[in-house]
Amino acid sequence: MLPKPLNVLHIITGLTDGGAENSLYQLCHNDRHNMHRVVSLMDAGQYGPRLEAAGIEVVYLHMPPGRVTLGGLWRLWRTIRTFRPDVVQTWMYHADLVGGVMARLAGVKAICWGVRNSNLMPGVTKRSTIWVAKACGVLSSVVPSSIVSCSQNAVEVHRKLRYAGMKFVVVPNGCNLSLLMPDPEARAHVRAEWGLDDAMPLIGMVARFDPQKDHANLIAALAQLKGLGWNFHCALIGAEMDANNLELTELLEDHGVRDRVLLVGRRSDIPAVMNALDIHVLSSRFGEAFPNVLSEAMACGTPCVSTDVGDAAFIVGDTGWIVPHSDPRALADHLALALDEYADAPAWQARKQRAHQRVVDSFSVQRMIDGYNTSWHQACLA
């Protein structure tokens, strides 16, 4: 018997193209049991229109990035009072702090924070973000009923920031397996578009251009692979991954791999892209909690080579390879191991099947929905 439907109000910092935003969309779009509404502290971004197209009501407060305004706070308080939610679910540090406090002031008792980062790096992470995260640690014992983390690694990191450890609940991100699945036709279509035949080994990474993702690490590894005589191409997909990015193109030229790399830019057909790849690589050096791209690639039957960030090792399991971050030699060595196995068709097919099945068993969107639903009902009873 299903528990009673809940009126859930989500408060998120913004709706740009990121992992938290995608998880929010998947949760609201696929959960047909509860009523969902969304408040963005900033603007519509990429996911606002997608949420609205799915029938989800979205309110935009249009506050400047990293700042709050009195008008925005007033509208947020008024929105909470108008919607009268059973539970408020916040997403990311600024929304945890602002949304959590305003929900308390508006009389909501069931408040669930959302933690998405696995660490904060001074000099790289914005100082305002670090300050907000530390402020959340101080308030975590009194504001949220529970703290939903997408990864166990993030829980351990945030306990050290004085977050209330007993309030954490781990709910891994989920994949929509009706969209993310092995698809030979999509593979052939995308590879034809990119001018690649099916026999060409294709490495790829879906990630925006950001210091967190450490594209320099990947590019240095690709240069070593090329120097060792491996035949491959690599597709870089995401925001700013195009020829207009001079910093990126200079990196490729300096390492002598411009002829091996396809700069694809942003794509909306990620399931098709993941099918087109033979190996998905994640070269991040910090900040990942539950890297969605790994489970998305694996759902499509694409094995992964990833740096040891966040819960990457837990996601990949025995279906791929995990390497130290910031070590291009180790990354190149393990990409070579993957390419070597790729040449053994039966072994590679078995690995592809294991990767897909791991997501089916552990990281489906329904599992994510069930995890959040349990957390919300427990918060309502607290």
URSUL-V832758 format. One line per field, one symbol per residue. phi: phi as a letter, one per 30 degrees, with the letter a starting at -180 (. if undefined). burial: + if it has 24 or more other ideal C-beta (glycine too) atoms within 12 Angstrom, else -. A space follows every 50 residues. Layout:
BEGIN
phi->???
burial->???
END
This chain:
BEGIN
phi->.ddddcccccbbeabddbdddddedddddcdcccccbbccdccdhdcedd ddddicdbccchddeibcbdddddddeddddddhddbcccbieddedddd ddddddjdccbcdbccccabcejcdeddddddddddeddddbdddbbccd adedddddddciddddddbcbddbcdddccaebeddedddddddicdddd dbdabcaddaeedhddddddddddedddjdcabbccbkdicbdddddddd ddddcibedcccccidbcceeddddddcbccbcecaidcbdeeddddded icdbcbddbhceddddhccabcbddhbdddddeddddddddedceddddd dedddddddedbbdddddedddeddddddddd
burial->-----++++++++++++++++++++++++++--++++++++++++-++-+ +----++++++-+----+---++-+++-++--+-++++++++++++++++ ++++-+-+-++++++++++++---+---++-+++-++-++--++++++++ +++++-++--+-++--+++++++++++-+++++--++--++--+-+---+ ++++++++++-+++++++++++++++---+-+++++++++++--+--+-- ++--+-+--+++++-++--+++++++++++++++++++++++++++++++ +++++++++++++++++-+++++-++-+-+++-++++++-++-----+-- ++-+++-+++-++++++++-+++-+++-++--
END
